[in-house]
Amino acid sequence: MEDDQENISHDYSLVDKHLDELSQREQSISKQLKSKERKEEIKNGIRQAFEVAIILFSLGVFALLIAFAIRLVVYSPLS
Protein backbone atom coordinates (compact mmCIF):
# COMPACT_ATOMS: atom_id res chain seq x y z
CA MET A 1 0.00 0.00 0.00
CA GLU A 2 2.77 2.38 0.79
CA ASP A 3 4.28 1.85 -2.65
CA ASP A 4 1.11 3.12 -4.32
CA GLN A 5 1.29 6.48 -2.59
CA GLU A 6 4.56 7.82 -3.90
CA ASN A 7 5.31 11.49 -3.96
CA ILE A 8 5.16 12.37 -7.61
CA SER A 9 6.15 15.82 -8.75
CA HIS A 10 5.19 16.96 -12.21
CA ASP A 11 7.25 19.38 -14.23
CA TYR A 12 4.98 21.57 -16.34
CA SER A 13 7.67 23.97 -17.52
CA LEU A 14 7.52 22.70 -21.12
CA VAL A 15 3.75 23.08 -21.20
CA ASP A 16 4.05 26.60 -19.77
CA LYS A 17 6.71 27.45 -22.34
CA HIS A 18 4.51 26.16 -25.15
CA LEU A 19 1.55 28.18 -23.90
CA ASP A 20 3.73 31.29 -23.69
CA GLU A 21 4.88 30.78 -27.28
CA LEU A 22 1.30 30.34 -28.43
CA SER A 23 0.20 33.52 -26.70
CA GLN A 24 3.15 35.42 -28.22
CA ARG A 25 2.22 34.17 -31.70
CA GLU A 26 -1.38 35.15 -31.12
CA GLN A 27 -0.35 38.65 -30.00
CA SER A 28 1.90 38.99 -33.04
CA ILE A 29 -0.90 37.98 -35.39
CA SER A 30 -3.36 40.36 -33.73
CA LYS A 31 -0.83 43.23 -34.03
CA GLN A 32 -0.41 42.47 -37.73
CA LEU A 33 -4.17 42.44 -38.25
CA LYS A 34 -4.57 45.74 -36.39
CA SER A 35 -1.82 47.27 -38.50
CA LYS A 36 -3.47 46.04 -41.70
CA GLU A 37 -6.85 47.40 -40.55
CA ARG A 38 -5.29 50.80 -39.76
CA LYS A 39 -3.75 50.95 -43.23
CA GLU A 40 -7.11 50.15 -44.81
CA GLU A 41 -8.82 52.81 -42.67
CA ILE A 42 -6.22 55.38 -43.72
CA LYS A 43 -6.68 54.47 -47.39
CA ASN A 44 -10.46 54.73 -47.04
CA GLY A 45 -10.12 58.08 -45.25
CA ILE A 46 -7.91 59.47 -48.01
CA ARG A 47 -10.31 58.21 -50.67
CA GLN A 48 -13.26 59.77 -48.85
CA ALA A 49 -11.42 63.09 -48.43
CA PHE A 50 -10.60 63.08 -52.14
CA GLU A 51 -14.25 62.45 -53.01
CA VAL A 52 -15.38 65.30 -50.75
CA ALA A 53 -12.79 67.62 -52.33
CA ILE A 54 -14.06 66.76 -55.81
CA ILE A 55 -17.66 67.37 -54.75
CA LEU A 56 -16.79 70.74 -53.18
CA PHE A 57 -14.82 71.78 -56.26
CA SER A 58 -17.75 70.79 -58.49
CA LEU A 59 -20.17 72.78 -56.34
CA GLY A 60 -17.85 75.80 -56.53
CA VAL A 61 -17.66 75.61 -60.32
CA PHE A 62 -21.44 75.22 -60.46
CA ALA A 63 -21.89 78.30 -58.23
CA LEU A 64 -19.58 80.31 -60.49
CA LEU A 65 -21.55 79.26 -63.57
CA ILE A 66 -24.84 80.22 -61.89
CA ALA A 67 -23.37 83.59 -60.88
CA PHE A 68 -22.16 84.20 -64.42
CA ALA A 69 -25.59 83.26 -65.82
CA ILE A 70 -27.33 85.65 -63.40
CA ARG A 71 -24.88 88.40 -64.38
CA LEU A 72 -25.69 87.81 -68.06
CA VAL A 73 -29.41 88.02 -67.34
CA VAL A 74 -29.18 91.18 -65.21
CA TYR A 75 -26.54 92.98 -67.26
CA SER A 76 -27.48 91.77 -70.68
CA PRO A 77 -24.73 92.46 -73.24
CA LEU A 78 -27.36 93.07 -75.91
CA SER A 79 -29.00 96.05 -74.25
C-alpha positions in Angstrom: 0.0 0.0 0.0 2.8 2.4 0.8 4.3 1.9 -2.6 1.1 3.1 -4.3 1.3 6.5 -2.6 4.6 7.8 -3.9 5.3 11.5 -4.0 5.2 12.4 -7.6 6.2 15.8 -8.7 5.2 17.0 -12.2 7.2 19.4 -14.2 5.0 21.6 -16.3 7.7 24.0 -17.5 7.5 22.7 -21.1 3.8 23.1 -21.2 4.0 26.6 -19.8 6.7 27.5 -22.3 4.5 26.2 -25.1 1.5 28.2 -23.9 3.7 31.3 -23.7 4.9 30.8 -27.3 1.3 30.3 -28.4 0.2 33.5 -26.7 3.2 35.4 -28.2 2.2 34.2 -31.7 -1.4 35.2 -31.1 -0.3 38.6 -30.0 1.9 39.0 -33.0 -0.9 38.0 -35.4 -3.4 40.4 -33.7 -0.8 43.2 -34.0 -0.4 42.5 -37.7 -4.2 42.4 -38.2 -4.6 45.7 -36.4 -1.8 47.3 -38.5 -3.5 46.0 -41.7 -6.9 47.4 -40.6 -5.3 50.8 -39.8 -3.7 50.9 -43.2 -7.1 50.1 -44.8 -8.8 52.8 -42.7 -6.2 55.4 -43.7 -6.7 54.5 -47.4 -10.5 54.7 -47.0 -10.1 58.1 -45.2 -7.9 59.5 -48.0 -10.3 58.2 -50.7 -13.3 59.8 -48.9 -11.4 63.1 -48.4 -10.6 63.1 -52.1 -14.3 62.4 -53.0 -15.4 65.3 -50.8 -12.8 67.6 -52.3 -14.1 66.8 -55.8 -17.7 67.4 -54.8 -16.8 70.7 -53.2 -14.8 71.8 -56.3 -17.7 70.8 -58.5 -20.2 72.8 -56.3 -17.8 75.8 -56.5 -17.7 75.6 -60.3 -21.4 75.2 -60.5 -21.9 78.3 -58.2 -19.6 80.3 -60.5 -21.5 79.3 -63.6 -24.8 80.2 -61.9 -23.4 83.6 -60.9 -22.2 84.2 -64.4 -25.6 83.3 -65.8 -27.3 85.6 -63.4 -24.9 88.4 -64.4 -25.7 87.8 -68.1 -29.4 88.0 -67.3 -29.2 91.2 -65.2 -26.5 93.0 -67.3 -27.5 91.8 -70.7 -24.7 92.5 -73.2 -27.4 93.1 -75.9 -29.0 96.0 -74.2 
